[in-house]
Amino acid sequence: VDEDKLAKLKAKLAQGKDKVVKKERSINFGCVGLGQAGSRIVEQFYMLGIDAVAINSGKQDLEHIKMPESNKLLLEYSGFGGAAKNLEHGRSIAEHNRDLISTTIDKHFSNVDMFLVATSLSGGSGAGSMPVVIDILSEKGKPVIVINVLPMNSDDTISKSNALETLHTLTGLMKAGKVANAIVVDNARLEALYSNVGIMQFFSVAN
């Protein structure tokens, strides 16, 4: 075996390992991830070749999302990074950046059949911005589906309280016809199913 040729072949295979190949599909989704949890979820869709954008107010969280920088949108407002589980603050950040969010959606999703929004129900950036982003998407004239993630059993009281409030908000959006369907993911159930998985690996396994 020619060692030089073998080395070149291995290098070529390594280059293509993480390359995302877009595929022809019967339904074209535009995936929008809100906050850290939502961004992690749409990251998985992106790796499957589906158009996706990650939106967050925390720069440090966006940095770890394995997507091109052009597919990430950092929302800045009053110099603060993140929303620290404050729903109202998360909503204010999104409202302040409404035009930027709308422009980003138009840029990335000019040819989609429906939108899929992914977010945690308990975080400030994701859950807080959700009503604003859904309002923007509903104006585009395409159906909106929402993937919501419930807190883990081990999450704090604020997270669980946020989840209840956000579920109430989501119900209102569905009644208003702005959300066509909602999928609720129970992290507490996944936590029980994958009890042998460490906390550092849990979210990659769950996603």
C-alpha positions as CSV (number, residue, x, y, z in Angstrom):
1,V,0.0,0.0,0.0
2,D,1.3,3.4,-1.0
3,E,1.4,5.3,2.4
4,D,1.4,8.7,0.7
5,K,-1.8,7.9,-1.2
6,L,-3.4,6.4,1.9
7,A,-2.6,9.5,3.9
8,K,-4.2,11.7,1.2
9,L,-7.3,9.5,1.1
10,K,-7.7,9.7,4.9
11,A,-7.4,13.5,4.7
12,K,-10.0,13.7,2.0
13,L,-12.4,11.6,4.0
14,A,-11.9,13.7,7.1
15,Q,-12.7,16.9,5.2
16,G,-16.0,15.5,4.1
17,K,-17.0,14.0,7.4
18,D,-18.7,17.1,8.8
19,K,-20.0,18.4,5.5
20,V,-23.7,18.9,5.4
21,V,-25.5,17.8,2.3
22,K,-28.9,19.3,1.6
23,K,-31.4,16.9,0.2
24,E,-34.6,17.2,-1.9
25,R,-37.6,16.8,0.3
26,S,-41.4,16.7,-0.2
27,I,-41.8,19.4,2.6
28,N,-39.2,22.1,3.1
29,F,-38.8,23.1,6.7
30,G,-37.2,26.3,8.0
31,C,-36.0,25.5,11.5
32,V,-35.5,28.3,14.0
33,G,-33.8,27.6,17.3
34,L,-34.4,30.0,20.2
35,G,-32.1,30.1,23.2
36,Q,-29.5,27.5,24.1
37,A,-31.8,24.5,24.1
38,G,-33.6,25.4,20.8
39,S,-30.3,26.2,19.1
40,R,-28.9,22.7,20.1
41,I,-32.0,21.1,18.6
42,V,-31.9,22.9,15.3
43,E,-28.2,22.1,15.1
44,Q,-29.3,18.5,14.7
45,F,-31.7,19.4,11.9
46,Y,-28.9,21.4,10.2
47,M,-26.6,18.3,10.3
48,L,-29.4,16.4,8.5
49,G,-29.3,19.0,5.7
50,I,-32.3,21.0,6.7
51,D,-32.2,24.8,6.7
52,A,-31.8,26.2,10.2
53,V,-31.0,29.4,12.1
54,A,-30.0,29.7,15.8
55,I,-31.1,32.8,17.6
56,N,-29.9,33.7,21.1
57,S,-29.0,36.7,23.2
58,G,-26.1,34.9,24.8
59,K,-22.9,35.1,22.7
60,Q,-21.2,32.4,24.7
61,D,-24.0,29.9,24.0
62,L,-24.0,30.6,20.2
63,E,-20.3,30.1,20.0
64,H,-20.7,26.3,20.7
65,I,-23.4,25.7,18.1
66,K,-21.9,23.7,15.2
67,M,-23.4,25.8,12.4
68,P,-21.9,28.5,10.1
69,E,-21.7,31.9,11.7
70,S,-24.1,33.1,8.9
71,N,-26.8,30.8,10.4
72,K,-26.5,32.3,13.9
73,L,-28.2,35.5,15.0
74,L,-27.0,37.2,18.2
75,L,-29.6,39.5,19.7
76,E,-28.1,42.4,21.5
77,Y,-29.9,44.8,23.8
78,S,-28.7,47.3,26.5
79,G,-25.3,45.6,26.6
80,F,-26.5,42.5,28.5
81,G,-25.6,39.0,27.4
82,G,-28.4,36.5,27.8
83,A,-31.7,36.8,29.6
84,A,-30.8,34.9,32.8
85,K,-34.1,32.9,32.8
86,N,-36.1,36.2,32.9
87,L,-39.0,35.8,30.4
88,E,-39.8,39.5,30.2
89,H,-36.2,40.4,29.5
90,G,-36.1,37.7,26.8
91,R,-39.2,39.1,25.2
92,S,-37.9,42.7,25.4
93,I,-34.7,41.7,23.6
94,A,-36.7,40.0,20.8
95,E,-39.0,43.0,20.5
96,H,-36.0,45.3,20.2
97,N,-34.6,43.1,17.4
98,R,-37.9,42.4,15.7
99,D,-36.8,43.9,12.3
100,L,-33.5,42.1,12.4
101,I,-35.2,38.7,13.2
102,S,-37.7,39.2,10.3
103,T,-34.9,40.1,7.9
104,T,-32.9,37.0,8.9
105,I,-35.9,34.8,8.4
106,D,-36.5,36.2,4.9
107,K,-32.9,35.8,4.0
108,H,-32.6,32.1,5.0
109,F,-36.1,30.8,4.4
110,S,-37.2,32.2,1.1
111,N,-38.4,28.8,-0.2
112,V,-39.8,26.9,2.8
113,D,-43.3,25.3,3.2
114,M,-43.5,25.7,6.9
115,F,-41.5,26.8,10.0
116,L,-40.4,24.7,12.9
117,V,-39.5,26.6,16.1
118,A,-37.5,24.8,18.8
119,T,-37.1,26.2,22.3
120,S,-36.9,25.3,26.0
121,L,-40.0,26.3,28.0
122,S,-38.0,27.4,30.9
123,G,-35.2,29.7,29.6
124,G,-35.2,33.4,29.3
125,S,-33.9,33.9,25.8
126,G,-35.8,31.0,24.2
127,A,-39.1,31.0,26.0
128,G,-39.1,34.7,26.4
129,S,-38.6,35.4,22.8
130,M,-40.9,32.7,21.5
131,P,-44.1,34.8,21.3
132,V,-42.3,37.6,19.4
133,V,-40.7,35.2,16.9
134,I,-43.9,33.2,16.4
135,D,-45.7,36.5,15.7
136,I,-43.1,37.4,13.1
137,L,-43.3,33.9,11.5
138,S,-47.1,33.9,11.4
139,E,-46.9,37.1,9.2
140,K,-44.9,35.1,6.6
141,G,-48.1,33.1,5.7
142,K,-46.6,29.7,6.4
143,P,-47.7,27.1,9.1
144,V,-45.7,27.2,12.3
145,I,-44.9,24.1,14.4
146,V,-43.3,24.5,17.8
147,I,-41.1,22.0,19.6
148,N,-41.1,22.8,23.3
149,V,-38.8,21.2,25.9
150,L,-40.0,20.8,29.5
151,P,-37.5,21.1,32.4
152,M,-35.7,18.2,33.9
153,N,-36.7,17.0,37.4
154,S,-33.4,18.4,38.7
155,D,-34.0,21.9,37.3
156,D,-34.7,24.8,39.7
157,T,-38.0,26.3,40.7
158,I,-37.7,29.3,38.4
159,S,-37.3,27.0,35.4
160,K,-40.4,25.1,36.2
161,S,-42.4,28.2,36.9
162,N,-41.3,29.6,33.5
163,A,-42.4,26.4,31.8
164,L,-45.9,26.7,33.2
165,E,-46.2,30.4,32.1
166,T,-44.8,29.6,28.7
167,L,-47.2,26.7,28.1
168,H,-50.0,29.1,28.9
169,T,-48.6,31.6,26.4
170,L,-48.3,28.8,23.8
171,T,-51.9,27.8,24.3
172,G,-53.0,31.4,23.6
173,L,-50.9,31.4,20.4
174,M,-52.5,28.2,19.2
175,K,-56.0,29.6,19.9
176,A,-55.1,32.7,17.9
177,G,-54.2,30.5,15.0
178,K,-50.5,31.5,15.0
179,V,-49.3,28.0,15.8
180,A,-50.5,25.0,13.8
181,N,-49.1,22.3,16.0
182,A,-47.0,21.9,19.1
183,I,-44.7,19.0,20.2
184,V,-43.8,18.9,23.9
185,V,-40.6,17.1,24.8
186,D,-40.5,15.9,28.5
187,N,-36.9,16.2,29.6
188,A,-37.8,14.6,33.0
189,R,-38.9,11.5,31.1
190,L,-35.8,11.4,29.0
191,E,-33.8,12.0,32.2
192,A,-35.3,8.8,33.6
193,L,-34.8,6.8,30.4
194,Y,-31.2,7.8,30.1
195,S,-30.3,7.7,33.8
196,N,-27.0,6.0,33.0
197,V,-25.9,9.0,30.9
198,G,-23.8,11.7,32.6
199,I,-25.0,15.3,32.7
200,M,-22.3,16.4,30.2
201,Q,-23.5,14.0,27.6
202,F,-27.3,14.1,28.4
203,F,-28.3,16.9,26.1
204,S,-26.5,15.6,23.0
205,V,-28.1,12.2,23.6
206,A,-31.5,13.7,24.2
207,N,-31.3,15.9,21.1
